[in-house]
Amino acid sequence: MEDVQKHSVHTLIFRSLKRTHDLFVSNQGNLPDIDERLEKLRRSIKARDTYGLVLDRAIKSMDAKKLAGDKMLAITDGNPAALASISAMEAGGNLVRYNREKAGLNNSTSLVRASMPNNSNGGVGGGVGSGASNVQLIPKKAPTIPKPKWHAPWKLSRVISGHLGWVRCIAVEPGNEWFATGAGDRVIKIWDLASGKLKLSLTGHVSTVRGVAVSAKHPYLFSCGEDRQVKCWDLEYNKVIRHYHGHLSAVYSLALHPTIDVLATSGRDSTARIWDMRTKANVHTLTGHTNTVASVVAQATNPQIITGSHDSTVRLWDLAAGKSVCTLTNHKKSVRSIVLHPSLYMFASASPDNIKQWRCPEGNFVQNISGHTAIVNCMAANTDGVLVSGGDNGTMFFWDWRTGYNFQRFQAPVQPGSMDSEAGIFAMCFDQSGTRLITAEADKTIKVYKEDDEASEETHPINWRPELLKRRKF
């Protein structure tokens, strides 16, 4: 009698596992066959459960579409006989495809009537030759990428110096006669827009001034800074008349509501605050962002407040309730700037990954504008459809708003005596006419740009090549 070879328990289990694996390996990953009847039943139950209230309407509209689709769309020359023949053809299904080359025309194929009443020949060629009305189906239009509108290139018109620190913010007054700037030297300066001369200096902040805004309804200038202060200046007396206390850290941005007397500010304490301009009351504290709120804008229509934050989100707020109605999480990096289009119901947000355009009121994504590979600190848009973005490295990119085409880019030269590393654009805005662009820069200057009057489409043609497929990256 042979000795049975002894194996360890581990080896026996492993062999058993291997046998089992070999036995079932052929159909190991296969799923069971789909039962069509059960699948149809599952779909109908789900549809009735989810869409029960509107299901009958959907079925009716689908039936109506089918009926409409059965009727063929045709071009005629308005001849009553031709119209009558179309209805007769629809009744009898008397349409055939023919080759136009055989009929002595070009070699594209088209759907036409096979036989025409009032036609002695009865043949297709005879019908075309005898001047009877030809009936042709309308071809489906191919999707097109819109061609960008031509914009004149912009050129540097004036350099204004006077600040002793980085210029951080700009605001143009509604009458378009002067503009205000705030800087790292803690001073707010008011400049004449036409001549570039200094009109006034306002001192009172104890740290960098990060935001300024001019009221359209009152003789007031509002400012905010890294000293946590929000001030209201009366420009008739050039004095501070109100302080708005509440921010726990530096205040980076402020915006005035165009129709009601409220002020929106945002800052490093991850909040945006809504203030009653007259009573100084903190009406709402808009919480939800998890990092510095770098930009806030206000508009008359919903969403009345939009904020962009270093937590890489954009939030749309209900001003009456003081709550966030929508959070846009498409950006991958911090959002430093938001700009409203002056006439379209849209806005753009800027981040180092790209600039994104959105449609109000829901914040629907429109398109990406890619190419400005820098930290985008600021943006400005005018009614002509020019969007400008300014980078932390001093680069400026000019875009066509509708198509996202980059028609101009350049690096602003730094002021003589400054280092190249001081090239950086912190703020920009168009004047009220949209014909002059004012930028605030790290070389302590303010630069004014205007369109090149001598440029034309011949001298500066659009170098535009449409992509085969516009990639809709989110």
C-alpha positions, 0 to 999 in steps of 0.5 A, a space after each residue: 500500500 502506497 504512502 499518501 503524500 501529506 500536504 500542509 493545510 495551506 497547500 490543500 486550500 490553495 489547490 482547492 481555490 485553484 480548482 474552483 477558479 479554473 472551473 468558473 474562470 470562463 464566465 467569472 466576469 459575465 453579468 446575467 442576461 438582461 431580461 427585456 420585459 423586466 427592464 421595460 417594466 422597471 423603466 415604466 415604474 420609474 418614469 411613472 414614479 418620477 414624472 407621473 404628473 407630467 408624463 401624459 403631457 410628454 406623450 402628447 407632445 411626442 405624438 404632436 412632434 411625430 405628426 409634424 415630422 411627417 409633413 415635409 418642408 419644401 421650397 416653392 415659388 408661391 405657385 398655387 398649383 405647386 402648393 396643391 401638388 405638394 399636398 397631393 405628393 404628401 398624400 401619395 408619398 410620391 417623392 424620389 431622390 434623383 441625380 442632378 447630373 443626369 438632369 444637366 445640373 450640378 452633381 449634388 443630389 436633392 429631393 424633388 417631385 418625381 412627376 408634376 401635374 400640368 406637365 406634358 412630359 411627365 419626366 423629371 428632366 422635362 419638368 426642370 426644363 419646362 419652367 414648372 416650379 421645382 420643389 426642393 427639401 431644405 437641407 439641415 444647416 451645419 453648426 458654425 462657430 461664430 467669427 469674432 468681431 473685429 476690435 481695434 488694438 489698444 495702445 498706451 496713452 498716458 502713465 500717471 505717477 504719484 503714489 508711493 506704494 503699489 496701486 491696488 484699486 481704481 474707480 471712475 466717477 459716474 460723470 466721467 470727469 475724474 477717477 480715484 485710486 487707492 494704494 499701499 501708501 495708505 492714500 486715496 488720490 483723485 485724478 482728472 481723467 482728461 489731463 491726468 493731473 492730481 486733484 486731491 489726496 485723502 488720508 485716513 486709512 492706516 494700512 493699504 487701501 484695497 477698494 474704492 467705489 464712487 456713488 452715482 446718487 450721492 456725493 460719496 466715495 467709499 473705501 476699504 483697506 487692510 486695516 479692517 476699516 470701511 469708510 464713507 467720504 463726503 466729497 463736498 467736505 473731503 472728510 470721512 462721515 461714516 465708518 462701517 465696523 464688523 469685518 474681522 480682518 483685511 477688507 479686499 473688495 467693495 461694491 455699491 448696489 446700483 439701485 438701493 442704498 446698500 454697500 457690499 464688502 468682502 475680505 480675508 475673514 471669509 465673509 461678505 457683508 451687506 451694509 445699510 449706507 445711511 444707518 451703518 447697520 450690518 444688514 447681512 453677513 454672507 457666510 459660506 466661503 471657506 477662504 478669503 473672499 477676493 471679489 464682490 460685485 453687485 447688480 440690480 437684477 438677481 443674483 444681486 450679489 456675486 462673490 469670488 473666493 480663494 476657496 476656488 468657488 463663485 457664489 450667487 447670493 439672494 440679497 433679500 434673504 442673505 443666503 447663497 442660492 448657488 455655488 459654482 465649483 468649476 474653477 480649480 484655483 482661487 478666483 481673484 476677480 469677477 466682472 459683470 458685462 455692462 449690457 449682457 446679462 452675464 458675468 466672467 470669473 478669473 482664476 489661474 486655470 482660465 477665465 469662465 463666462 456665466 449666464 445669470 440668473 442661474 449661473 449657467 456655464 457659457 464657455 472657457 477663455 483659456 490662454 492667460 497662464 498667469 495669476 489673473 488679478 483683475 478684469 474689465 469689460 466694456 459695451 463693445 464686447 472687449 474683455 481685458 484680463 490683467 496678470 500678476 506678472 504684468 501681462 494684459 490679454 484682450 479678448 472678444 467677449 462673445 467668442 473668447 478670441 484673444 485679439 491682443 496681448 502685451 506686457 506693460 513696460 515698467 516705470 523707469 527705475 523700477 525692476 522688471 519683477 515689479 510688473 504686475 497689474 492689480 486693478 483695471 477698469 474702463 471709463 464710463 464711455 468704454 474707450 479708455 482703460 485705466 490700470 493700477 500697477 505694481 510699479 506705483 503707476 497708473 496707466 491709461 490705454 486707448 484704442 488705436 485710431 489709425 488701425 483698421 481690419 486691413 492693418 490688423 486682420 483677425 488671425 482666427 482659425 476655428 477649432 474643429 470642435 469647441 471643447 466645452 471643458 468645465 
